[in-house]
């Protein structure tokens, strides 16, 4: 379980192909403070991954084909920055939203425009998720907890404040990039319940 508040950044070191999946190695900030160990969960760009090895500040993960198919991790290259969030502890302050790290889909960025001190990002709103991405609802983009500012046919927008732009990789995203989307977990279960009643 995560909060969607990104305290650390990382850098992709390697993505080594392995039987349709990859061994992902990420140089992670916060290793000395967070003490990750094999079997721990860490969200990389919003995707919850299991630690398989820790070498200094380089953390290794097995990324299976299912994760590669649903996320933008296959797009990443050595040297790329990444958002890093360590799993919540019971005593942690929950200042964001509940994020599972279960990415629903990688979606395209349509535009990023300056707005006031920050920026406004428009992202593709897949039809399968349309009822769960609503104005003033919650969505996680690359693991960052955000409030939906506006929705339209096939798109939604978020307003990015300077702190988010500086602290996360969203400040580097541009039109044409793909980002990981996770809908509000409560919306996911509500949507599934409604669909089940319609059958």
N, C-alpha and C positions, 0 to 999 in steps of 0.2 A: 504494500500500500504506500502511496506517495501523496504529496500535497500539491504538486505542480508549481512549487516555488523553487526556482533554480538557484542554488547557492554556489555551484561549481561548474567549471567548464572542463572540457577534455579535448584531446586531439587524437584523431584516428592514426594509429601507427601502422596497422596492417589488416587486410582482409584476405586471408588465405583460403582458397577454394578447398572444399572437402566433401565429396559425394553429394553435390547439390546444395550443400550449406556452406558456411564459412566459419573459420576461426577468426573472430574479431578481437583485435588488440587495441586498447585505448589507454593513452596516457591521461590519467585522471587527477584533477586537483582534489584535495581533501582526503587522500589515502591516509596520511599520517594522523589526521583527526578522527576519521571515521572507522579505521581499522577493518576494511573489508577482508573477508576470508572466503575460500571456496564454499559454495552452496548459498551465499548471500545473494540478495536481489539488488540490482542497480538498474535504474532507468537510463538508457542512452537514447537521446532524442525522443524520449517518451515511450520507448519500448522496454518493458521489463525483461531483463536478461539475468541469467544465473552465472555468478562468478565461477570459473573453473580453475583459475590460477592468478596469483598476485606476485609480480616481480617488481619490487620497489613501488613506483607509482604507475606501473603498467599493469592493467587488468585485462585478463583474457576471458572471452565468452564463446560458447558454441552457439551459433545462430543457425537454426534449422530452416529448411525450405519454406515451411509455413510462415515463419517470421519474415523471411526475405520477400515472400509474395505479398504480404499485407503492409509492409513498411517501406520507407525510403532508404533503408540501410544499404541495399544493393547499389544505390546511387553514390554512396560515399567513397572517397578515395583517401589514401594516406595523406596526412597533412590537414585534412578537413577538420574544422572545429565541431564539437558536439556538446549538447547540454547533458550534464551529469547530475542525477539526483539519487542519493542513497535512500534506502527504505526508511520509512518513519519508525521511530521508537515510540513506545507507549506514552512516554512523558513529553514528547515533542508537541509544540504549539501547532495547531492546525489552522494556518492563516490563509490557505488557498482553498482548494476543493479536494474532495477525495478522488484520486487518480489511481487506477489499477495498473497502468502500464500495458493494458491490453489494447493495442492499436487496432482501430476498426478498418482504416484504409489510409493509403498515401494519396493525397489529393494535390492538385496543382494550384500554385499561387497565380492569381490572375493579374493583380496589380498591387503596388505598394506606393502610396502617395504621402507626401508631407502633409501634416495636419496639426496646427498649433505647434506645441513643443515636441510632439511625437509624430507618429505615422499611422496611417490607416491601411490595413492589409485586407484585400479581397481574395477569398479562396473559393475554389469549386466546392459546391454543396451537393454531394452525391444524392441521387433520388432516394436510395435505400436509407439514408440517414436524415432526410429532409424533415421528418416529423420530430426528430430528436435534437435538431439544431435550430433553436428558436431565439428570437430577439430577447435579450436580457437573460438568456440561459447560459450554461457553461459549456465550454469545449476546451480540450487540451490540444495545443498545436506544438508538435515536437516536444511534448512533455510540459509545456508552459500553460499554467492555469489562466484562462482568459474568459471574459464576459463577451457574449455575442452582441455587437453593436447594431447590426442591421442584417436583414435577410432579403433575398430576392429569388427570382426564378433561376435556380442552378448555382447560386452563390450565397456567401455570407461574408460579413466584415467584422473585424476586430480593431479596436483602437489600442495602439501600443504606446505606452508612456516611455519617457526617456530612460527610466530605470530598467525597464524590460529590454529595451533596445541595447543598452550597455551591458547588461548582465547575461543575456542569452544570445543564442545564434539567430534569433528572429531579426535582429538588426542587420544581418547579412543577407537575408532572403530577398529575392527579386522575382519579378514575373517570369514564369516558366519553371521555377524550382518546384520540387515536390516536397510536401511536409506531411508528417504523421498526424492523423486526427484520432482522438478518442472522445467519444460522446460522454455526457454525464452518465455515470453508472446507474443512477436511479431512473433516468430517461430510458436507458437500455431495457431495464426490467419492465417498466411501464409499457414500452412499445411492444415487447414480446407478449405481455399479458393481454393487451388489446388485440393483437393479431391472433392469439390463441382463441379469444372469445368470438372472433369473426368467423372462425372455421366451423 
